[in-house]
Amino acid sequence: MSSVLDIAKSLNKSYKNNNLTMLGDVLPEYKRLKSSNLGITYPTYGGIPLNSIVTFSGVSASGKSLMAYAVMADYQREYPDRMCIAVDIENTLGAQLPFFVKMTGLDTSKLTVIRPNGFSAEQIAEMIRELLLKSDDVGMIVVDSLSAMVSADDLENGIEKDSGMRASIAKTLGKFFRIVNPIIAEKETTMICINHVRESKARNGAVIYSEPGGHAVSFYPNMRLRFGRLTYVQNDKYDLAKGDDATGFQLKYTIVKSKVSPKDRGGGKITFDNETGMDYMLDNLNIAIDFGFIDRPNLQTYIPINLETGEYYVDEENSTDENTEYLKFRGRAACIEYFKTHDTFAREYFDMLSNYMSNMKKNISLLDEEDVEAIEAEEKATIDC
């Protein structure tokens, strides 16, 4: 009788795959896409999971597509030799792309756009499967959106005829995800699927949310992010409901499912400046200030702390042999301005902050409790359809 290890080695040899079976203590570490923005990296335990399916869902105009292309831009910077693909089912990317480039730094020379106008959900799914099988340089795919897919039955029967359940894309997506999931892992490709949550009212007046695509959209992704209502920023004022005179805006999300990490860090918020795009430095500094990683001896003073030593930073520019000055700033704006004009210091500080937060015994949520509750309430009231 052979041992399990002998059989495992034989299986690897038979199927010509040395990674088919292996001991548990040598399993490869799960790869993640690290972002400069702690609003993405911290809640997700190190970044969006790579080589898997991820979904971004939420109501209209909550920032799902923008976030997807921000993640794609991070991917391009990390993996410059791989190609990214946008499957523009909604046929809106042509108008949106200049804005996405401005907000995220997306490199369009490394982006291939597929516009499957008039194609059925089945044809689009097969197109993506074939592309994955035949190419060896596809790193990331954004599908925008699942809810815009139309079944072959619906396309063939026209508007007047009701195709009933045959018109649902749920069965097609279920088969599609089952087939491409192992291909994505083997090809080391990440696929972000965007899904719109629809709002309607029940007879009793309660708001009901429905997410197209059936149960497969909930089951197969390794991570699911649910986006809440977009809010606006006006200089140092946040959470504005209206965009009049706004200087930027914020996206907010919670992690409703993760197969690769706990989801006990709530969610995150990402700030975009209308002129300069994603403001990772502002987001990171707001986290450092709001959670006490920058000392506040009084309302107006901000003093960065070296989290590795617990000491204040010496102000090298203003210190002398006789007198040591420490980095301290009067007002939040002055603190932010220093970090933005001292890039090397800022990056080293944020790397340290990221490591420190990741190793804290007690996790924190970067979202306010009311934001988390609002998004979770929508999620609980959502049905798959």
N, C-alpha and C positions, 0 to 999 in steps of 0.2 A: 504494500500500500504506500503510495507516494505522499509526501508531506504537502501542506498547502503552498509552501514556498516553491517547491519543485513544480507543482502544477501552475503556479503563477508565472514562473519563468517560461514554462512551456507555452502558455497562452500568449505571452509577449512575443515569443519567437514565431508562433503560428500566425499571429495577426500582424507581425512586423511593426509592433508598437511597444516601445520600451516603457511608455507611460500608462499602458493599459492597467497593469496591476503593480502596486508598490506598497511598501510598508507605511503605516500611518505616520511614523516620525520623519518621513522624508517627503511628505506631500508638499508640492510647491505652494509658496505663499500667494494668496489671492492678490492679483494686481489691481491697483486703483490709479485713477487720474488725479493727481494732486493739483490743487488750484492755489494761486497766490492769495485768494480770498478765504479767510477763515470762516466766513459765512457759508461756504460750500464744504471746505475740508473738515471742519470740526464736527458738524452734525452727522456727516456720512462716515465717520471713523476713518478718515484719510482720503476721501475723494470718491467720485462716482466709480462704481465697479466696472472694470474693463472686461472685454471678451464675453459679453453677456447682453441680455436684453434689459433695457431700462425704460420705464414709462414716466412721462410728465403729463399730468392731467389737471384740469381745473376749468372754471368757467371762462367765457370769452374775455379776452383782453386782460388776462392775469399774468402774462409774461412768459408763457410756456415756450413759445418758439424762440424768443430772445434768449432765454436761459439755455435752450438746446444749442444754439449757435455760439453762445459764450463758452459752453463746455467743448464744443468742436474747436473753437479757437485755441483753447488750452491744449487740446489734443494735438493740433498742428504744431504748436510750439514744442511739445514734448516729443513728437514723432514726425519730424519734417519730411521724412522719406516716404510716408504713406499717404494715400489718397483718401479724401473724404467725399461722401456722396449725399446729396440732398434729393429726396424723392418728394417733389413738389406736387402732391395730389390736389391741393387746394388752388394751385395755379396763382399764387400770390407772391412768390418769392421774388419775382422780377421787380415788383414795387418795394418790397421790404428789404432787399439785399443791401442797398446803400446804407440804410439805417443800421442794419445788423453789423456791417463792416465798421461803421463809425463807433458803435457802442462796444464792440468786442475785439476789434483788430483782426477779424477773420481774413485769411489769405485766400482770395478767390482763385488764384492760380493753382491751388491745391484742392479745388472743389469742382466736382462734376455734378451738374444739375440734371435730373431726370424729370420730365414734365409729361406724365402719362395721361394726357387729355383724352377722354373717351374710352379709356381702358377700364375693364372690370377689376374688381378686387382680386379675383382669381388670377387675372393676367399680371397685375402688379406684383402679387405674391410670387408668382412663378418667375417674373423678371428679376426680382431681388435674389431668389434662390439660385438662379442661373449665374447671376453676376458674382455671387459669393463663391460658387463652385469653380468658376473658370478664371477668376482673378486671384492674384497673390499679393496685391498691394492695397487692398481696401482696408482702411483702419477704422473708420467710423461712418455710420449711416444714420441720417435723420429722416424719419418718415413723418411727414406733416400733411395730413393727419389721418389717423385711423377712421375717424368719424366721417371723413369726406369720401371714403371708399363706397362704391356702389356694386352690388352683386351682379353677376352675369344675367340672372333672371330678371332683375329690374331693368337692366339696359335693353335686353331683348324684347321685353313686353311693353315697354313704353310707360307713359304716365297713367293712362286710363285704366289699365288692367292691374288689379291688386294681386301680387305674387305671394302674399301671405308670408309664412315663415321662410319660404324658399328665398325671399329677398334679403334675409338677414345675412350679415357678414360674419356672424359669430362662428359658424361652422368652418368657413374658409380661414379665419384667423386662427382657430384652434389647430387646424391641420398645418397651417403655415408656421406657427410658433413651434409645434412639435418637430417639424422637419428641419427648420433653420437653427434651432437652439444648439444642437451638437456641432453644426457646421460653423457657427459663429465662434464657438469655443476652440475648435480645431484651427480655424483661420486667424484667430486672435483679432476678431472684429467686434466692435461695440455698436449696438443698434439702439438708438433712442427713438421711441415711438411716442408721438404726441397725440393726446386724445382730449376732445372737448367734452366737457360735462354740460349737459343741457338742463335748463331750469323749466319747471312747469308747476302748476298749482293743482292740488287735489280738490275734491268737492268741498271739503271742510276748510279750505283756504290754506292748508299747510303747503309749504314749498317742497317739491320733490325733485331730486337730481337724478339724472340717468346718464350712464356712461356706456356708449356703444361698444360693441365688439364681443359681448358675452363674457363668460367666466375665464376664458383663456387670457384675456388682457390682465386679469388679476393674478392668475396662477403662475404664468411662465416667467415674468420679469424677475430678475434678482433684486431689483430695487424699484419702488414706486414712490414718486414725489407728487404730492398734491399741493397745487398753488392756490393761494387765497387772493383776495381782492388787491389789486395794485393800488398803492397810495403814492402821494406826491411829496416832494421835498422843496422847500423854499429857503435857501441858504441854510440856516441852522435849525429850521423848523421841520419836523417830520410828521408823518401820518396824516397829511392833509388829504381830505376827500376830493377836493377839486384841484384841477391842474392850472388854474389861472395864475399867471406870473410865476409858475414853478420853475425852479432851476434844475430839477431832476425828479427821479421817481424811485420807488423801492418795490422789489418783488419779495414776496414772503411765501414760504413753503414749509410743509411738515413731511416727515418720512412716514408713510402709512404702511410700508412693508419693506423689509430687508432680509434677504436670505444670507447675507454675508457679514452682518454685524447686528448688535442690538440697535433698537431705535429709541433709546431712552434719552437722547440729547435734543428732543423736541423738534427743532427745525432751524431754519436760518432766514436771514434777510439780506438781499443784495441791492446795493445802491448804485444807481447810474446817474451820472451828470449829463445834462442835455448836450453839452459841448464836448466833453472829453471821454464819455463812455463809462464803463464799469469803474467805480472808484474803490478798488480793493483796499487802498491805504486808509481811506476814510472809514470803511467798514471795520477794518482791523483795529484802528485807533478807538473807534467807538466801543468796540468790545473791551479793549484794554482799560478804557476809562470807566465804562459803566459797571464792570465787574471788579474794579478795585486793583487792577494790575498796574495802574498808574496812580501814584499817591496823590491825595487831595487834602492837604492840611487845612485848607479853607476853600471857600466857594470859587475863588478866582485863581488858585495856584494848582499847577499840574507838574508833578515830578515823576519821570519814568524810573522804574525800579529794575535793576538787573535781577531777574528772577532766579538766576543760578546762584548768586551770592547774597541776595537780599539787600544789597547796598544801592545807593544812588549813583548815577553816572557822573563822572567828572566832566565839567565843561572845559574841554581842552582849549577852546578859542579864547576864553576869558579868564583862565586861571594863570597865576604867576607862581614863582618859587616861594614867595612869602604868603600867598593867599590862594586857597583852593575853592573854586566855585563849582557848584553842582548844576547839572541841567535842570532848569525849572522855568516854567512859562506862566505868564499872566494871561489867563483866558484860554479857552479851548481852541480858538482860531490860531493863536500863536503856536500852540503845541502841534496842531495839524500842519501848519506851515513849515515848521522845523523838520518834521519827518518827511514832508514832500520835497524839501530842498537838500536833504541828506540821505540819498537813496541807499548807499551801502549800509549806513547805520540802521535805516528803517528795515531793510531786508533781514539783517542779522537779528534785529530785535523781534521781528515777526516770526522768524524761524524758531527763536527761543520761546516766544509766547505760545506758538503752536505745540511745541514739544511739552511745555509745562502744562497746558490745558489738557492735552491727551493723557497725561499721567496723573491728573488729579483723582483723588479717591472718590469724590462726589461729582457727578456730571451736572452740567448746567444747560439750560435752554436759552438760546440766543433770541428766541421770540418771547414777547410778553405773553403772559398766561391767557389774556383775552384773545390774542391773535391765534394761539394754539387752539383754544376752545372753539373759535369761530370756524376755523378750517376743519377741525375734527367733527364739528356738528354737520357741516356739509358732507363730509365723507360718510358719516353714519347714515345720512338721509339719501345716499346714492344707491341706486339699483343698477345691476348689469342688464344690458338689453341687446 
